[in-house]
Amino acid sequence: MDDGGDSITSNTPTDPDTVFNSFPPEFFTSYNKTFNFTGSSNLGDTLTATFSQQTMSETVFLSTPAIPILTQQQVTNTETGAIANAVGNAYYSTSASDRRYLGHDGDTFTVSAVTSPIPETAKIGDIGVIGTYTQNDGSVTTQSWRLDDGSNGRGELVLLFTHKDQFDNLEYNETQKFLIDTSGNVLTMRIVLSYADGTIISFSGS
């Protein structure tokens, strides 16, 4: 496992009673972070990417008071020079004791959602459902989470996504892994996209 930039030569299991914050500090007030990635695909592509998140002013989403997190992504194929950009907002409920992911806007946007509370803290081995989201094009995304052992006092927050089209055909599965400290700070991040046609794209960075 990536050691998050520390000079750690051995991995000691994290105490399972360690409590981790589910979100970084200030995530819902003044968060602003950019991740830089390198990546590749099983088709031989070499990629770089940036992924940024910034807390925006409170608004309303799906008739619910919401905190938007502006999300911007740029992926570059280093061999062809092709660039793909995506910009949108991820919306969360405003209550810390009943925090829910409400959906998103961007190229597509959420029109209905069935959501579950995301706990403020978690221990290694904890799992949960985030929700099921229907988009304006009829596609449906289901999301869940778990907290794995990140070794050496850290946790690995894993987000799992399944994306299906309007006909219930699988488009792709996505796994996001965040190596975090007990405060919820993200040390490193890994993303794997597994498409129905067999294409696999992976990114890692910090």
C-alpha positions as semicolon CSV with decimal commas, in nm:
position;residue;x (nm);y (nm);z (nm)
1;M;0,000;0,000;0,000
2;D;0,111;0,354;-0,073
3;D;0,255;0,499;0,245
4;G;0,123;0,850;0,185
5;G;0,467;1,001;0,151
6;D;0,604;0,881;0,486
7;S;0,926;0,681;0,516
8;I;0,754;0,372;0,652
9;T;0,924;0,043;0,579
10;S;0,678;-0,186;0,761
11;N;0,304;-0,190;0,796
12;T;0,154;-0,231;1,143
13;P;-0,219;-0,301;1,158
14;T;-0,420;-0,007;1,285
15;D;-0,595;-0,061;1,620
16;P;-0,953;-0,160;1,526
17;D;-1,087;0,063;1,806
18;T;-0,937;0,372;1,641
19;V;-1,206;0,626;1,551
20;F;-1,179;0,806;1,216
21;N;-1,369;1,111;1,097
22;S;-1,565;1,030;0,783
23;F;-1,490;1,365;0,618
24;P;-1,187;1,597;0,617
25;P;-1,185;1,896;0,853
26;E;-1,379;2,195;0,716
27;F;-1,522;1,979;0,435
28;F;-1,864;2,139;0,481
29;T;-1,741;2,492;0,557
30;S;-1,423;2,596;0,375
31;Y;-1,262;2,293;0,212
32;N;-1,044;2,351;-0,093
33;K;-0,812;2,076;-0,214
34;T;-0,662;1,960;-0,543
35;F;-0,530;1,609;-0,607
36;N;-0,275;1,533;-0,879
37;F;-0,283;1,187;-1,033
38;T;-0,095;0,963;-1,268
39;G;-0,285;0,684;-1,435
40;S;-0,304;0,419;-1,700
41;S;-0,545;0,186;-1,874
42;N;-0,527;-0,178;-1,976
43;L;-0,537;-0,052;-2,336
44;G;-0,191;0,103;-2,294
45;D;-0,293;0,464;-2,229
46;T;-0,076;0,680;-2,003
47;L;-0,272;0,949;-1,822
48;T;-0,242;1,243;-1,585
49;A;-0,531;1,404;-1,402
50;T;-0,629;1,670;-1,153
51;F;-0,927;1,645;-0,921
52;S;-1,035;1,938;-0,704
53;Q;-1,306;1,993;-0,444
54;Q;-1,421;2,325;-0,297
55;T;-1,701;2,400;-0,052
56;M;-1,955;2,646;-0,189
57;S;-2,237;2,849;-0,031
58;E;-2,542;2,668;0,104
59;T;-2,826;2,623;-0,143
60;V;-3,127;2,396;-0,209
61;F;-3,107;2,068;-0,403
62;L;-3,403;1,837;-0,465
63;S;-3,608;2,062;-0,235
64;T;-3,362;2,004;0,051
65;P;-3,117;2,252;0,210
66;A;-2,779;2,148;0,080
67;I;-2,407;2,219;0,088
68;P;-2,254;2,198;-0,261
69;I;-1,899;2,076;-0,314
70;L;-1,772;2,209;-0,646
71;T;-1,589;1,924;-0,819
72;Q;-1,359;1,980;-1,116
73;Q;-1,174;1,709;-1,307
74;Q;-0,930;1,717;-1,595
75;V;-0,781;1,405;-1,754
76;T;-0,499;1,423;-2,009
77;N;-0,379;1,142;-2,232
78;T;-0,005;1,208;-2,230
79;E;0,050;1,022;-2,558
80;T;-0,222;1,184;-2,771
81;G;-0,262;1,512;-2,584
82;A;-0,639;1,462;-2,564
83;I;-0,799;1,639;-2,268
84;A;-1,133;1,562;-2,101
85;N;-1,290;1,802;-1,851
86;A;-1,582;1,764;-1,613
87;V;-1,731;2,020;-1,374
88;G;-2,022;1,977;-1,136
89;N;-2,140;1,992;-0,779
90;A;-2,189;1,716;-0,523
91;Y;-2,465;1,805;-0,275
92;Y;-2,479;1,706;0,091
93;S;-2,744;1,766;0,353
94;T;-2,669;2,039;0,606
95;S;-2,719;1,844;0,931
96;A;-2,399;1,693;1,076
97;S;-2,605;1,439;1,272
98;D;-2,797;1,330;0,960
99;R;-2,543;1,383;0,685
100;R;-2,654;1,246;0,349
101;Y;-2,520;1,262;-0,004
102;L;-2,814;1,403;-0,202
103;G;-2,687;1,380;-0,560
104;H;-2,502;1,585;-0,819
105;D;-2,528;1,815;-1,116
106;G;-2,305;1,857;-1,421
107;D;-2,325;1,682;-1,759
108;T;-2,608;1,483;-1,603
109;F;-2,794;1,565;-1,284
110;T;-2,978;1,375;-1,013
111;V;-3,358;1,390;-1,036
112;S;-3,445;1,154;-0,751
113;A;-3,258;0,978;-0,472
114;V;-3,305;0,729;-0,190
115;T;-3,037;0,811;0,067
116;S;-2,899;0,681;0,395
117;P;-2,717;0,876;0,670
118;I;-2,338;0,881;0,654
119;P;-2,195;0,856;1,008
120;E;-1,970;1,134;1,134
121;T;-1,712;0,877;1,248
122;A;-1,627;0,515;1,173
123;K;-1,401;0,231;1,284
124;I;-1,219;-0,023;1,070
125;G;-1,465;-0,284;0,948
126;D;-1,763;-0,049;0,944
127;I;-1,974;-0,051;0,626
128;G;-2,277;0,136;0,503
129;V;-2,508;0,235;0,218
130;I;-2,492;0,589;0,079
131;G;-2,784;0,579;-0,161
132;T;-2,937;0,511;-0,501
133;Y;-2,952;0,798;-0,749
134;T;-3,152;0,835;-1,069
135;Q;-3,019;1,084;-1,326
136;N;-3,200;1,292;-1,586
137;D;-3,093;1,050;-1,863
138;G;-3,250;0,755;-1,679
139;S;-2,922;0,607;-1,560
140;V;-2,897;0,486;-1,200
141;T;-2,601;0,491;-0,962
142;T;-2,578;0,304;-0,633
143;Q;-2,315;0,397;-0,374
144;S;-2,183;0,234;-0,059
145;W;-1,882;0,271;0,170
146;R;-1,656;0,077;0,402
147;L;-1,354;0,154;0,619
148;D;-1,054;-0,077;0,575
149;D;-0,726;-0,098;0,764
150;G;-0,481;0,156;0,619
151;S;-0,193;0,039;0,847
152;N;0,025;0,243;1,080
153;G;-0,262;0,420;1,253
154;R;-0,442;0,510;0,933
155;G;-0,766;0,401;0,771
156;E;-0,864;0,343;0,409
157;L;-1,206;0,479;0,327
158;V;-1,346;0,291;0,028
159;L;-1,635;0,426;-0,180
160;L;-1,804;0,182;-0,419
161;F;-2,017;0,293;-0,716
162;T;-2,221;0,091;-0,964
163;H;-2,344;0,278;-1,273
164;K;-2,623;0,135;-1,490
165;D;-2,795;0,283;-1,794
166;Q;-3,168;0,347;-1,830
167;F;-3,216;-0,014;-1,941
168;D;-3,046;-0,152;-1,626
169;N;-2,735;-0,254;-1,820
170;L;-2,407;-0,218;-1,633
171;E;-2,194;0,068;-1,767
172;Y;-1,909;0,059;-1,517
173;N;-1,808;0,003;-1,158
174;E;-1,594;0,259;-0,976
175;T;-1,384;0,218;-0,661
176;Q;-1,236;0,519;-0,481
177;K;-0,989;0,458;-0,198
178;F;-0,882;0,735;0,038
179;L;-0,594;0,678;0,280
180;I;-0,690;0,894;0,580
181;D;-0,569;0,991;0,925
182;T;-0,798;0,997;1,228
183;S;-0,902;1,358;1,154
184;G;-1,026;1,254;0,808
185;N;-0,743;1,425;0,618
186;V;-0,682;1,253;0,284
187;L;-0,319;1,143;0,246
188;T;-0,347;0,959;-0,086
189;M;-0,627;0,865;-0,323
190;R;-0,674;0,583;-0,572
191;I;-0,950;0,539;-0,832
192;V;-1,027;0,233;-1,045
193;L;-1,292;0,239;-1,321
194;S;-1,396;-0,101;-1,458
195;Y;-1,614;-0,073;-1,770
196;A;-1,856;-0,334;-1,903
197;D;-1,651;-0,371;-2,222
198;G;-1,346;-0,481;-2,019
199;T;-1,161;-0,150;-2,015
200;I;-0,995;-0,071;-1,682
201;I;-0,862;0,274;-1,596
202;S;-0,674;0,346;-1,273
203;F;-0,539;0,661;-1,110
204;S;-0,337;0,726;-0,796
205;G;-0,203;1,043;-0,637
206;S;-0,225;1,291;-0,356
